[in-house]
Amino acid sequence: MKIAILGAGNLGLSIAKGLIFSNAYTSLYLTKRKTENITDYEEYSKVKVTSDNLEAVRNSDILIFSVQPTQLERILGEIKDELTDKHVLISTVTGFKIPRIENIVGEEHFIIRSMPNTAIAVGKSMTCLCSNEPGKKRISIAEAIFNRLGTSIIIDENKMQAATVICASGVAFWMRLIRATTQGAVQLGFDAKDAQELSMQTCLGAASLLIESGRHPEEEIDKVTTPRGCTIEGLNEMEHNGLSSSLIKGIQASFKKINNISER
């Protein structure tokens, strides 16, 4: 696959790293206005760094847009005359809906929206995908790319805002929970390094249990709670102080914010 990532910022580079380490391309273009900080990527085989979006489009079949919402309209306008019937457009841009992309480049193009998260850099992203009608014929290409970089699911576009909160912002939410359990472990006597290792691996184990078993979280919770035990004591104290409620309210606040952004 001849791939171009237009906008090699934090997310764009995370995608690039995942593609590079999974060897998921035949050529890879990375574009950025100022390329000084990403020229070392050309040390990898068949990777080209450039500030010229048109060059990247002309030499690629799959275009992954990873820029700020305010930049995407300009870039689409810049490249639209270079688009052919071979191009697949994959946007990772928050709040920039498919009809808006179609209004710029035309409805006939294969247009796909994706919402990965930064865990894509280590092949563990949860990526949500949706497309316009022509894009349905090529969405398997996007699945193939993102399944090599984690897990992907196809959803309706009207759920993409919510998916952004749960999957993309969600990484930060889980990081904060890991940080909190790390701090708790330090207070109980572990040094910071061991405390973080305990927190990270326990989080990974909990998620892996659910993925492998397909069970509901409460089923696994029941296995480690005993009458009058320390686990239920801790869980109840957390709930009395609003753990679940705070998480849900935070998710709702993020969802409200992202909807405000998309309406601008």
Secondary structure as the mmCIF struct_conf table of DSSP 4:
data_model
#
loop_
_struct_conf.conf_type_id
_struct_conf.id
_struct_conf.beg_label_comp_id
_struct_conf.beg_label_asym_id
_struct_conf.beg_label_seq_id
_struct_conf.end_label_comp_id
_struct_conf.end_label_asym_id
_struct_conf.end_label_seq_id
STRN STRN1 LYS A 2 LEU A 6
BEND BEND1 GLY A 9 GLY A 9
HELX_RH_AL_P HELX_RH_AL_P1 ASN A 10 PHE A 21
TURN_TY1_P TURN_TY1_P1 SER A 22 ASN A 23
BEND BEND2 THR A 26 THR A 26
STRN STRN2 SER A 27 THR A 31
BEND BEND3 ARG A 33 LYS A 34
HELX_RH_3T_P HELX_RH_3T_P1 GLU A 36 GLU A 43
BEND BEND4 TYR A 44 TYR A 44
TURN_TY1_P TURN_TY1_P2 SER A 45 LYS A 46
STRN STRN3 VAL A 47 THR A 50
BEND BEND5 SER A 51 SER A 51
HELX_RH_AL_P HELX_RH_AL_P2 ASN A 53 ARG A 58
TURN_TY1_P TURN_TY1_P3 ASN A 59 ASN A 59
BEND BEND6 ASP A 61 ASP A 61
STRN STRN4 ILE A 62 PHE A 65
BEND BEND7 VAL A 67 VAL A 67
HELX_RH_AL_P HELX_RH_AL_P3 PRO A 69 ILE A 79
HELX_RH_3T_P HELX_RH_3T_P2 LYS A 80 GLU A 82
TURN_TY1_P TURN_TY1_P4 ASP A 85 LYS A 86
STRN STRN5 VAL A 88 SER A 91
TURN_TY1_P TURN_TY1_P5 THR A 94 GLY A 95
HELX_RH_AL_P HELX_RH_AL_P4 ILE A 98 VAL A 105
TURN_TY1_P TURN_TY1_P6 GLU A 107 GLU A 108
BEND BEND8 HIS A 109 HIS A 109
STRN STRN6 PHE A 110 MET A 115
HELX_RH_3T_P HELX_RH_3T_P3 THR A 118 VAL A 122
TURN_TY1_P TURN_TY1_P7 GLY A 123 GLY A 123
STRN STRN7 SER A 125 SER A 131
TURN_TY1_P TURN_TY1_P8 GLU A 133 GLU A 133
HELX_RH_3T_P HELX_RH_3T_P4 PRO A 134 LYS A 137
TURN_TY1_P TURN_TY1_P9 ARG A 138 ARG A 138
HELX_RH_AL_P HELX_RH_AL_P5 ILE A 139 ASN A 147
TURN_TY1_P TURN_TY1_P10 ARG A 148 LEU A 149
STRN STRN8 GLY A 150 ILE A 154
HELX_RH_3T_P HELX_RH_3T_P5 GLU A 157 LYS A 159
HELX_RH_AL_P HELX_RH_AL_P6 MET A 160 ALA A 163
HELX_RH_PI_P HELX_RH_PI_P1 THR A 164 SER A 169
HELX_RH_AL_P HELX_RH_AL_P7 GLY A 170 GLN A 187
TURN_TY1_P TURN_TY1_P11 LEU A 188 GLY A 189
HELX_RH_AL_P HELX_RH_AL_P8 ALA A 192 SER A 213
HELX_RH_AL_P HELX_RH_AL_P9 PRO A 217 VAL A 224
TURN_TY1_P TURN_TY1_P12 PRO A 227 ARG A 228
HELX_RH_AL_P HELX_RH_AL_P10 CYS A 230 HIS A 240
TURN_TY1_P TURN_TY1_P13 ASN A 241 GLY A 242
HELX_RH_AL_P HELX_RH_AL_P11 LEU A 243 SER A 262
TURN_TY1_P TURN_TY1_P14 GLU A 263 GLU A 263
#
